[in-house]
Amino acid sequence: MNTVFMHCRPGFEGEVCSEIAEHAARLNVSGYAKAKPSAACAEFVCTEAGGAERLMQRLMQRLRFAELIFPRQWARGSFVELPETDRISVILEHMADFPVCGSLWLEVVDTNDGKELSNFCKKFEGHLRKALLKAGKLVENADDKPRLLLTFKSGREVFLGLAESNNSAMWPMGIPRLKFPREAPSRSTLKLEDAWHHFIPRDQWDDRLHSDMTGVDLGAAPGGWTWQLVNRGMLVIAIDNGPMAESLMDTGLVQHLMADGFTFKPKQPVDWMVCDIVEKPARNAAMLEEWIGEGHCREAVVNLKLPMKQRYAEVRRLLDRIADGFKARGIQVEIGCKQLYHDREEVTCHLRRLDVKKPKSR
């Protein structure tokens, strides 16, 4: 139980290692991070007894799992070698000192080899769940108890871990099960929906994403992100020199302006600004700070495209610069940043200004 195992996007193992190692050093938890390239996972191996649990608990006091940037999922535990048969008995044996758990998730890493194990996990889960219930190691739907997470590296090796249900991913492997809406003009629409699920509690959607609101989509064409705003009933100003989907224009909720997304400013403050422009991350970050800082919008979702090297260091630098800018302005802003499942070589930032009145309803 002395390793923290983390899922991530393939190719970003180094960023996970850098991020968790930085937090561990700050929290005085000794250990080392390691990962194999393109393995879609990383580990932080603690060198003192109880280090993994201490790291997760201390980190929870400073920020929640959802506030980590690159890990998709995490758990504390250890790897277990499994026999060809009677795997359940071996798992139960290794769980002798485990607490009673309130839920069970079987996971695989997000690689082709991992996906091939999905069918095995589906078949195995029912048998394991039944055995855990019988052994008194599992009670169903008990949110006050830890979640049991089994990540199968193969049919013969599994990471047996624990995580608090309220301080780990909302979905197995940190992958949301979103369905592409056929009415949307591009698959990029899932990026914004993914961001809303991650950054906005579902019970707040009706208050923060409703039909009396207004929004601006910078770099909108053909309208994947605009569609999400319109689908919530908002009036949207779409900024792009390219054409918008006719189906969106036919709604009567979209005003399309052919203008530069970096120079456009609304005549009146809006509720939302969203942006997925492909540009240097520093320029997008500066634009995001200006929109929130000058009061052009109350909330914003902006993607920052990442450089090829030192990606975690660059994201951390930009987030610190944004935070320092708001501090200098004397304004209160909630800042979130995550590499979401539907992101690629980018991270998604969500900012919410807390010290301004809501724009007038239309």
N, C-alpha and C positions, 0 to 999 in steps of 0.2 A: 504493500500500500504506500510505496514511497516514490511513485512516479506520477507526474501529471501528463496525461495523454491528450493531445489536441488534434482535431480535424482542421483542414484548411483547403484552400483551392490548390490544385496541383501547380507546382512552380513557385509557390510562396512559402515554402517551408522555412527558408532563411529569415523571412520577415517575422514569422511566428516565433522563431528562436530568439531573434533580437528583442522582440517585444516582451516576451515572458522573462528573459534573462534580465532585462532592465528593471522590470517590476520586482523580481526576486532579490536583486541586489539592493534596491531601495528599501525593501522590507526585511533585509538581513536574513534571508533564507538561503542557505548555502546549497549549491548544486550546479549542474551544467545542462545546457540545452543541446539536443542533437536531433538530426533528421537526415534522411536520404533524399536526394533530389527527385522531384516529381512523385514522391510517395503519398502526397496529399495528407500528411500527418507529421507531427513533431512531438518530441518528448522533453520534459524537464525532469531530470533525475536528481532527486534530493539526496544529499550526502549525510543528513542527520535524521535520526528516527523521528517519524511524525512530520517530516518536512512538507510533504505534499498537502496534507490537511491544513497545516499551519499557513502555507502559501495561499491556498484558496480562501481560507477564513480571513487572513489579514488583508488580502486583496479585496475581499468583499466589503471590508470596512472603509476602503478608499474609493472603490468604484465597482460596479457590478459587471458580471461577465459580458453582458450586452455592450458594455462600453469598451471592451477590448477590440482592437481594430481588425486583426487578421485571423485569429482563431474562430472557427465556426462552432465548435463544440469542445468541451473538456470534461475530464473525469480524473479522479485520483485512484490509483490502484496498482496492479502489477500484471505482467503477462503470465499466462498459464498454458502449459503444453497439454494438449488433449490427445487421448488415445483414439484408435480407429473406431472403437465402439465404447458404449457406456460413458459418453462425455458428461452426461448430467451428474453422475456420481462424483466425478472429479471436480466439477464446478461447485457442487454442494460441499465437498470436502474443503475446498479453498475458501468457502464462505463461512466457515465455522465461527470466525470472529466478526463477521459483518453484522451490522444492525438490521432490524426488520426494515424492508424497503417498501415504498408506497407506489412504485411503478417500475415497469421493466421495458427497456428499449434494447433491441438488437440492432447493431449498426455495422456498416462496412465502410472502408475508405472510398473516397470518390475517384477511383481509377477503374480502368477496364477490368482488371483482375478482381477488384472489389465488387463491381457490379455483377460479376459472374457468381459471387457468393450470396447474392440477394435471395435467390430461390431456396438455397439451403437454409438461410436464416428464417424465411417464412415457414418452412416445414418444421424447423427445430423449435421455433418460439412456443408453439402450443404445448409441446411436450415439456419444455423447460418451465413454462409458466405453471403448469399443473404440478410439477414436482416442487417448485418453490412454495406454492400455496400450501401444499401438503406438509412441507417441512417447517412451515411457520416463518419463512424468510421473506414472504411477500404478502402484503395486503393490498387490495385494489383501490386505486383512486384516493390515496391518503397523501395529500399535498404537503402535510407537515413532516413527512418522512422522506429520507433521501431516495433518489432515483438510482436504480441498478442499471448500469450501462455496460453492455458487452459489445466490444468492437472486434469482429473476426478478421484477422489478417489472412487466415486460411481455415480449412476445416479442422486443422490440427493445432492452431494457435489463436488465442483470444486474449484481449485485454479486458480484465475483469475490474470494473471501476464503479465509483460512486460519485454522485454530484447532487447538490441541492436542487430540487425541482424548480425553485424560484430564482436560481442563480446559475442557470445553464441554458442551452439552446431551447427555443420554443418548439423545434421540430427535430426528429431524429437526424443526426449528422449535420444539423443546422441548415437543412435544405427545406425551404417552404414548398408546399404542394400547391402551386398556383397554376391555374388553367389559362392558357392564352385565349383572350376574347377574340373571336373571329372578326368582330366589327372594327377592331383596332387596326390602324394602317401599318404598324410595324411591331416586331417582337420586342423592341426596346421598351414598349409599354410596361412589360413585366418588371423592369428596373425600378420604376417609380412605385408600382404596387408593392414590390418587395420592400422598398424603403419605408413606405407607410406602415406596413406590418411590423417592421423592426423598430421604428422610432416612435410610433404613436400607439399607445394602448388601445386595443380594439374598442373598449367601452367609451373612448373619447372621440371616436371618428365622427359621430353625429354632431359634436360641438365644434370640431376643428376642420371638418371636411364636409361642408354642406352647401346647399343651393343658393344661399344669400351671399356667398363669398365671390371674390374676384381673384383672378390669377394672371400671371405673365409667364409664358414659356419662351425662353431665349434659345435660339437655334432649334426651332420647333419642327420644321419640315422632316418627314411628311405628316407628323402629328401623333406619334406614339404616346408621348407624355401628355400632350394636349388632350388626348382621348380620355385619360384618367381623370383630369380635371373636369372635363365636360360630363363624364359619366357620373360625377358627383353633383352635377347641376350648376357648376360655376360658369360665370362669364369669363372668357379667356382672351387675352391679347397675345397672339402668336407672332413672334418676331423671327423672320428668316427670309433670305432672298430666294429660297427655293419654294416650290409649290406645295400647298397643303392638300391633304386628301379631300376630295369633293364631299364625301360623306360627312366630314366634320364641319365644313362650311355650310352644308345644308341644315345643320342643327339650329342655326341662327344665334349660337352662343359664342362663336369665334370671330374675332376681328383680326385679319391677317395684315401685318405691316411689313413691307420689305425694307428692313433697316438692319444696321449693325447691332448685334446683341450686346456688344461691349459699350456702346455709346447711348443706347436707348434708355430712357427713364420715363416712368409713367407720370401723367399729369397729376394723378391723385394716388395716394398710397393704396396698395392692394394687399390682400390677405396672404397670397402665396406667390413666390417666384420659384420656378424650376428651370434647370439648365443642364443640358448634356452636350455642350459644345466641346469638340475636340480641339484642345488648346493646351499650352503649357500650364501645369498645375498652379504655378505661382500667379498667373494672370487670372485664372478662374477664382482662386482664393481671394485675391484682392477685390475682384468684382463682387464676390459674396459678402465680404466685409463691408463694402460700400453700400450695397443694397440694404442690409440689415442696419448698419450704423447710421445711415442717413434717413432711415424710416420709410424707405420705398416699399417695404413689405414687412409682414410680421413673422412669417415662417418661410423657409427656403430649403429646397433640396437641390444640391449641385454636385455633379461628379467631377472628381479630380483625376485626370489621366496621369499615370505614374511613369517615372523614368525607368530605364532598364536596370540601373544600379542604385544601391542605397535607398530602396523604396521606403522602408520604414522610417529611416532617418529624415527623409524629405517630407513625409506626411507629418511626422512629429514637429518638424521645424515650422511647417505651414500652419498647423493647428495652434502652436504656441504664438506665432505671429498674429493670427486672428484674435486669439484671446487677449494678447497684449494691446491690440488695437482697440478692442471694446473697453478694456480697463482704462485706457487713456481717455476714451470718450466718456467714461463714467456711466456706462449703460450695462444692464444685466441681460445676458444672452445665454441660453442653454445650447451647448455645442455637442453634437454627436458625430461620430465617424466610424464607418464599418465597410469592410470589403464584403459585400453581399453576394449571395449565390449567383445572381444574374449579372454581376459585374465581371469584367475580364481584367484588363490591365488598368484598373482604376479602383478608387474607393468612393463611397457616397457620403457626403456631408449633409447633415440636417442641422439647421440653426433655427431657434425660436426666440424672438425678443420678448422679454418678460415685463418690461417697464413702459410699454406704450399701450394706448387704448386701441381697441380693434377698429379697423377702417369701417366707415359707415356702410350699412347694407345698401345694396343697389335698389 
